[in-house]
Amino acid sequence: MHAYERWAVLQYFCALVKLRPYEKAPSSGDDIVGWIEAHGRGIGLPPCDPRDEPAKRKRDDDIPWMSASQWRAWRAAVLRRERERAPAPSRFQKRIVWLADNCGLSDSERDLLGLVARISSNNVCADLVAAGNGQAGYPPVNPTYDINQLRRFLPQITQPRQIRDGGLAAKFGLIRVDHGGDFQLTEVVEQLLSARRLCAKEVRGLLLGDSHPATLSWEDFDHIGAMRDLAARIVAAGDGIGAANILFYGPPGTGKSEFAKTLGARFGRSVHFVGEKDKQDAEPERFERVAALVVANELGAAAGKMIVVVDEADDLFAGVDEGDASTRHGSKVFMNRLVERTRVPTIWITNDLSRLGPAVVRRMNLVMRFPKPGEAVRRKIVERLARRDKFTLDAREVGKIASLPAAPALIENAIRSAARIGGTGEEALQILGGGLKAMGFSDIAPAPAPIGFDPSLSSADVDLCALAAQIKAAPSRALSFCLSGPPGTGKSAYARYLAAELGLEVLERRYSDLASMWVGESEKAVAAAFQEAADIGAFLILDEADSLLRNRGAARHSWEITQVNEMLTWMERHPLPFACTTNAPDLLDPATARRFLFKVRFLPMDERQIAAAFFRAFQMEAPRSILKLDLLTPGDFAVVVRKAEILGERDPARLARWLEAEVAAKPEGRRAKFGF
């Protein structure tokens, strides 16, 4: 045992025998007597002279181990040893002091940490604490003690209240306090104290693992814009107290973790994701994650050229704002100070910004939202990943993969998985499609329309072809459309046609995609839809808009009003084209009128359009019986074309009857006009 460690155990023993119960000699059967006889000489206690050998052998609880005078003299000699100068610190003590200094622990908290650490690592100390608490006969495998059981071994505590719950040592995750109030060293600190060398590089590898290499290039994050370069400048500013805190947030899979790695690669910094597992590779608890973060920051400050990443950061901050102390997790003040004390660039990652709280967000040097990349960016990512994994994709397959609204992480997984099995581009598409379906994208590959959309075949109260041409030539992209009319008249198809004319990707949302049973969630979904469209530069199409913009005068619940308010706010300030489609324009809130630049009423097809559609669908002249058919729409033609393809029908008279039946099946069908 190192000389300092012997001295430290002696200090603990002296603190114990100062207590009132030891003013008198212990009985020969006392646990502490057994400890003195086993370890006293090893730690430098004065020689002891029990009153008689038979009493020593008998271990009788009723027989004093020494006479009163012998005990007083021996105890006085022990306490004189307490005042001896401490030897040079051991490696173990140096690490205790290093942790205490870097975590800002008080002397009392440092002494508590040292005692708990020695109980875990020093058998002589562990036996002393067990004996002093009357537990020497049955020491547990991993002994734990509460503050009252530990204080008897510590020097005079100057801040007893501060260490009752472990103080900063517990808040920083250096000491674990269980529900019963017992203290135990955390695994992060055990690893640090047991390391063979305190070399920052080796300890960093032991505690933090290998650095995470970048898999995406700097150019893959062009879509983030100026924020990407701003983050780089902040990281380049260097280390030190108050070093950069950068918050990444956004939907899962949008490249937050990958950008952290890419940022490190750009500046030659190692990137370490801290607190992701314990030493058994199991899920860590919150206090272990906090401990790992504290140690990583200090190691990073010592070793330099490092970025600390805290993924799922909301796990650390969620609950600190709870008003009920019984449900609160950690201290709000403590967590705020933890952010302020970072000494190396630290990146915090979350999917849900609201779980961090405004106090934490306010302390960030930079807050970056990670949007889903648009199709042009996805195409670049697909091509680069295919080259990296030596995975062959032709131009058509690249286009099909890039056309899916997938985050970079999903694309990378699909290509890497397909490459690993020697698969094809179609199999990569299947893998990607499965991931998207699991994340709620149900309409990944809609069936192609049997008749391609042609605005000349849809009837409306404006010239649809002329409007599209004018929109394409317009200098502004802050365009809004209300497309109303009966089902099947081509409202959504026309919106997609406009997007294609403008060269924009389409982001389509139905009411069912945005509605939620939870108050406030529908409003969040509406905001997210507009924000996503803005992020990727997409043409937003909102189907069934009458459900989202229902007249507030008829509202029965407050959430119906707030939902419409949210829609109206976003409609007014959205910088890109969007279209709302509805079958019931009369149900819309009156305030929507001034939010739509273009209001287009779609109508059933006229005689010319019916004839042209029939010829395009079946390559034959239309029977005259359907030319004046009321309520016929392009949607009706689509149904009949599919039916004819399945049944192999080519008889124009039968096809005409099927079209008439589609009209008759509508609620308004009884008013339809047949004949000439």
N, C-alpha and C positions, 0 to 999 in steps of 0.2 A: 504494500500500500504506500502511495506517495506520502511524503512527510506532511504536506499540507492537508491531505485527506485525513490523516491521523489526528492532526490538530483540529480539523473541523469536527470530527466525531467527538473529540475531547470537549469541545465547546458545547456541543449538544448535551453531553453527559453532565457537564457542570451546570448548565441551565436547569437540568432536571433535578439535581441534588440540592439546588438552592430552594426548591419548593418546600412548603411547610411540612408535608408528610415525611420528608427526609431529614427533618431536624433531629429526629430520633433514629436510632439504628434500625434498619429493616430486619424483618425476621429471616432466619436462615432459609426459609422456604420461599422467600420472595423471588419473583422472576428476575428482578434486577441483580440479585446476588449471583444467580447463575450466569448472567451476562458478564458481570465484573470478573468472575473467576475464569470465564472462557476468553474474554477479550481485553481485560484490563491491562495486562502487561503489554499487549500488542499496541495499544494506543498511548502507552506511557503513563498509566495511573501509578501512584505510589504503591509500594508493596502493602498488602493488607495482612492483618494478623487477627484472624477470628478468635473469639474468646476461648474456644476449645475445639479440638478436632472432632470429637463425637458429635457436637452440635452441627458442625459443617457437614458431616456425613449424613446425619439424620434428616436434614432439610425439614425441620419442624416449623410449621407456621407460627407456633407460639413461642419459639425460642429466639431471642435477638441474635443477630449474626455476630455482633460485637457488643462489648460493654459500652455504656453511654460515653465514657471518657475516651475509649479507643475510637469510637465512631466520630466524636467531635474532632479529635486530633487528625484522623484520616481524612475526614471531609474538608477540614481547613487546608490540609496539604493539597487536596485535589483542587480546591478553589484558587489556591495560589498559582497552580499551573495554568489556570484560565487566563491569567494576566500576562503570560509569556508572549513574546513577540511571535507573530505568525510567520511561518516559513514562506519561501517563495511560492507563489500560487501554482497549483497543479494545472495541467492542461484542461482538466475537467472544470476547475474553478475559473480559468480564463474564459471558457466558453459561457459559463453562467454570467460572468461580468459582461461579456460582449453582448449577450442577449439582453441583459438588464439595461445596459447603457443605450443600446439601439432602440429599445422599446420604451425608453423613458420611465423605467420602473423606479419606485422609491427604494430606499434601503430595506424597509420591511418587506416589500414585495420581492426584492432580490433574495433576501434570506429565506423567505418561504419557498421560492422557486428552487433554491439550492437544496433545501431539506427534502422536498418532494422528489427532486431528481436523484438524490443519494439513496433514498428509500428504494428507488427503482433499480439502482446500479451497484450499490455497495451493501454487501451482505451484513457487514458489521453494523452499519448504520441501521439497516432494516431490522436486525435483531434487537438493537437498542430501543427503537421506537416500539416494537412489539412488546418487549419486556417492560418498558415504562408504562405501557397501557394494559399490562396484565394479560397479554396474549402470546407469551413466548411459547407456551406448550402446544399451540396449534396455529402456527403462522399460515395465513392464506397464501395462495400461489401469487396473486397480484394484490398485495396489501394496500388498502386505502384507509385514510383517516380524515376525520373532520377537523375544523380549525381548532377546536378546543383540545383535541388529542395531539395536535402538532405544536401548539403554542408553548407547551411545557418544555420543548427542546430548543426553542429559539431564544436569542438574547432579548433584552428588554425591547418590546415592540412599541414603537413610537406612534404608530397609527393603527390601533387595533381594529377600528371600524373599516379601514381601507382594505385590510386583508381578510376580513370575515368572509367575503364572497370571492376571494382570490384577487381582487383589485384588477389592475391592468394586466397582470399575468394571466388571469382567466379571460379577460375580454379580448386580449390578443391571441388567445388560443394556445398559450404556452402550458397552461394548467387546465385540466378538465374538472369541472365540478358537477357531480351527478345529482340526481333528484334528492338523495339523502344528505347532501352537503359534503360528501367525501371528496377529497382531492386526489388526482392522479395525473401523472405526466402525460402529455399528448405524444402521439407517435412521431410527429414532425420534430419535436424537441429531442425525443429519444434518439432519432436518427442523427441529429446534429451532434449531440453530446457523445455518441458512440463512434463517430467518424475517426479514423486513425490520424488524419491530419486536418488542420484548420485552413488549409490552402483554399482560397475562395473558389478557384476553378473546380477542385475536386469535390468540395462540399456542395457546390452548385449542381454538379452532375449527380451527386448522391441524392440530394433533396428534390431537385427539379427535373432530373432526367435529361435526355438529349434535347438539343434545340430542334424546333420544328422547321424543316426546310420549306421554302416556297414552292408551290406547284403551278401558280399562275404568274403571268408577267405583268409588269407595270401598265402596259398598254391594254390589258384585259379590263382595267378599271377606268378607262377613258370616260365611261358613262357617268361616273361620279362627278366629273367636272372639276371645277376649281378647288373643291374641298379636298380632293386627293392630294394636290400639291401643297395645300395649306397644312394638311396633316404631316406631310414630309418636312416642312419647315419647322413645325413645332417639335417634332422628334429630334431634328438636327440641332435644336437649341441645347441639348445635352442633359446631364444628370445634376443631382444636388437636391437639397431640401426644397420641396415644392416643385419637383420635376413634373413634366407634362402628364396630365390626366386626360385621356381622350375616350369619349364614349361612342361606341358603334351600336346602332339599333336599326331594326328593320325585320322583315319577314324571315323565317328560317330558310337557310340555303342560299341567301343572296350574296354570299362571299365575304361576310364580316371576318370570320376566322382566317380565311385565305388572304385577305388584304393585310391583316396583321403580320402574317408571315412574309408577304411581299414587301411590306414596309421595312421589316427587319433586313431582308436581303438587300434592299436598296442602299442601306447604310452600313452593311457589314455587322449588324447586331444579331446576337443569338436571341431567339424568341422562345420563351418558356411559358407554357400554359400551366398555371399553378393550382394546386388544390383539387385536382381532378380525380385522385384516388388516394387511398391510404397505402401503408406498406404491404398489406395483404392484397393489393390490387382491387380492393372493394370500394364501395361508395363512401366517400368521406362525409363526416358530419360538419356542420357549419363551423364550429370552433376550430376544426382541423384545417378548413379552407382559410380561415382568418390567419391561423398560425403560419401556414405555408406562404401566404401573401406577405406577411411581415418579414419572415426570414428571407424570402426571395428578394424583397426590396433592399434589405441590408446586404445580401450577397451581391446583388447587382451593383450597388454603390461601391462595394469593395473591388469587384472584378471588372466593372465597366463594360461598355459595349453590349448592353442587354436590354431587351424589352420584356416586361412582365405583362401577361395577358390573363385576365380573369373572365373566363367564359361563364355564361349563365349568371351574371353578376347579381341579378335580382334575388338569387338565393341568399346572398349575404345581407341584402338590405330589406327584403320583405319582412314586415312585422315590426320594424323598429319604431314605427309611428303609432303603434297600437296604444290606445289610451288605457286599456286594462292591463295592469302589470302582470297578471297571470297568463296572458297570451302574448306578451311582448317578447320579441327575440332580440336580445342585445340592446345596446344603448344608442339612441340617435346621435347624441353628442359624440360618443366614442367613434361611431362609424364616420361621422363627418370629419373628425380629426384624423382618422385613418387615411382618408382620401387626401387630406392636406399634407400628410407626412411622407408621401411617396418620394423616393430618392432616385428612381430611374423612371423613364417613360413607361407609363402603365396604361394599358388599353382595357377598358371595361366593355363587355359585350352583353347585350340583352335583346330579346325579341319584343319585350313589352316595356316600353319606357315608363309607363305609369307606375310600375311596381318599384321603381327606384325612389320616387319622391322628389319634389322640387328642390329640397335642400342639397341633395346629392348632385342633381343635374346642374345646379347653380355653381358647384365647385369644379366642374369640368372645364378644362381649357378649350376644348373643342368637342362639339356634339355633331356626329355625322349620321345621317340617315342613309341606309343602303337600300336603294330601290331595286326592283326586278329589272334586269337589263332588257332593252328592246330587241327586236328581231335582228337588226344589223349587228348589234354587239354579240348576240348569241351565235350568229353565224361565224364571227371571228373566233369565238371561244371553241366552237365545234371543230373548226378547221385546225386550230392549234393543238387541241387535245388529241385529235386523230393523228396528227403528225407525231406528237410526243409518244403515243402508245402504238405507233406503227399500225394503225387501224385504217383499212381502206374504205373510203366513202366516196361515192361519185357525187357530182354536183346536185343531182336530184335528192339524194339521201341527206346531204348536208342541209339543203333547203327544208326538207320535211322535219328534220330534227330541230332546226333553228326556228321553225314556225310555231313550235309548241311553246306555251308560256311557262317554261321551266327555269328554275334558278340554276346558277352555274354548278352548284354542288350536285344537283340531280343529273345534269348533263354529263358531268365528269364521271359520276357513278355508272351511268348507262354505257358510256364509251369504254370505260375501264373494264367493266364486267363483261361486255361483249368481246373485247379484245382478249381477255383472259381465257375465254372458252373457244377462241378462234371463230367467233360468230360473224354474222353479217350485219349490214346496216339496218335491215328490217328487224333483226333481233335487238339491236340497240334501241330502235324505236319502241319495240314492245316493252323493254325494260323501263325506258323513260315513261311510257304511257302508264305502266303499272304504278310507278312512283307518283305521277300526277294524279291518278285516280285516288290513291290512298290519301292524298292531300286535299281532296275535295273537288278536283277538276273532272267533272263527269263527262262533259262533252268534248273529249279530246280530239276526236276525228269525226266530225259530223259527216253524214252521208252526202255525197254531192247531189245538187239539185238536178232533176231529170231534164229540166230546161234551164239553160243559163239565163241569168237575169238580164233583161233588156228593158231600159226605162221606157222605150217606145211602146212596150206591151202593157205597161201599167198606166191606169188612168188616174188623173188627179186634177185639182182645181188650178194647177199651174203646169206649165210645160216642163216636165221633169228633165228632159235632155238639155234644154236651154238653161235651166237653173244649175245643173251640174257643171256646165261649161263656164257659167259666170262665177260659180264658187271656186272652181279650179284657178281662175285668173285673179281672184281677189287677193289683195296684199295681206290681209289679216287672217289669222287662223283662230281667232276667238269667235267661233261660229256656233250657233245653237239652233236646233231644229225640233219642232213638234210635228211628228208624223202621225196623223190620226186616220181612222177609217176602219171598215169592216175587216175581219180576219181574212188573210190570204191575199190581200190587195197589193202586197209587196213593200210594206213599210220598212221592215228590218232589212230586206234585201236591198232596198234603195240606200239605206244608211251605209251598208257595207260597200255598195257601189261608189258612193261618195268618198268613202275612206280610200278605196283603191285609186280613184281619180286624183286624190290628194297625196297619194303615196304614203299613207299612214297604216300602221298596224291597227287591228280592231280589238278592242276590249269590250266584251259584251257581258252584261249582267242582267239577270232577271230579278223580279221581286223576291223570289224564293232564295236567291243568293244573298240578299241583303237583310231579309227579315229575321228577327230574333225574338224569342220569348222573354228575354231579359231586358229590362229597362235600360236604355242608353246604348245597347249593343247595335241596334239597327242604325243609329246615327253614326256610330264608329265605322260600321260597314260602308255606309254611304260615303263618308269622308275618305275611307281607304280606297274605294273605287275611283273617285276623282283624283286622289293623290297618285295612285298607280298609273292611271292614264297619263297624268302629267309627267311622271317619272320616265316612262318609256316612250312618250310621244305618240300615244295611241288615240284613235277615234273612239270615244266612249259611247256605247249604245246601251240605253236603259229600257228594257222591254217592260210592258205592263206598268207604265209610268203612272197610270191613274191610281194604283195602289200606293205609290210613293208620294204622290202629290195631291191626295184627296182633299177636297174643300174643307178647310179648318172650321168653317162655320157649322158643319155637321159633326164635328169631332165629339166623341163621348169620353175620351181618355186624354190625359195630358201628354202621354207619349206620342199620340197621333199628331199633336200640334208640333212637338219638338222635332219629330221626324221630318215633317214638311219644312219647318224652319231650316233644318240642316241642309235639305235639298236645295232650297231657294238660295241660301248663302253660297253654296258651292257653284250653283248654276251661274250666279252673277259674276264670280271672280275666276272661273275656270279659263285658262289661257288657250285651250285647244278645242277643236270641234267636238261636239257631243250631240246626240239625238235621243229624244224620248219618244217611244212609240206607245200608242194607246188605241184601244177599240172604243173607249168611252170618254171622249174629250170633255163632255158636259160635266163630268165628275171632278175635273181638275180645279184646283184652287184658283180663284181669280188673279192672284198675284203672279201666277205663272205667265200671264199674257205678255208682260213686258220683259220677261226673262228670255223669251224665244225670239230670235231675229227672224226666223222663217217658220211659218205655220202652214203646213201642207196637208190638205184633206184628200186622202186617197178614195177613189170611187171604183165601182165595178167597171169591167171592160166595156168598151163600146164595140160597135159592129166591126169596124176596121181592125181593131186589136184582136177580136175573137178569131177573125179569119186568118190573120197573120200568125197567131199563136197555134191554131190548129195545123196550119201548113208546116210550121217549124217543128211541131211535135211529131206529126205523123207523115209528113211529106205527101200530103194529098189535100185536095180542096175541101173546105169545111161545108158540111150539109147546110142548106139554107135554113133548116129548122132551128139552128142554134144561134144564128147571127144576131137575132134580136132578143136573145135570152137575157133577162134581167139578172143582176147579182152574180154574174159569172166573174171569177177572179183568176189570176195566175196560179193561185194555190189550188183551185179546182182542177186546172189543167195538170198540175204536178201529180195530184192523186190519180187521175185517170191514166196518165202516162205510165206510172208505176204499175198500175193494175193491168194495163195492156201488155206491158213487158212480161209480167209474170204469167199471164194467160195466153200470150202469143196472139192477141186479138188484132186484126187489121181491118175489120168491117167498119166503114165510116158511119153507117147507120147505128150500129151498136155503140160505137164510141160516143156518138151524139147523145144516145139515150143515157149513157153513164154520166155525161156532163149535165144533162137535165136532172138526173137523180141527185147529183151533188147540190144543185141549186134547191131542189125540193126539200132536201134534208135540213136546210137552214131555217131558223125561226121565221125569217121573212119570206120563205119560199112560197107560201100560199099567195103572196101578192105578186109573184113573178109573172112575167108576160111570156107566153109561148106563141109561136106561129109568126105570121107576117104582120 
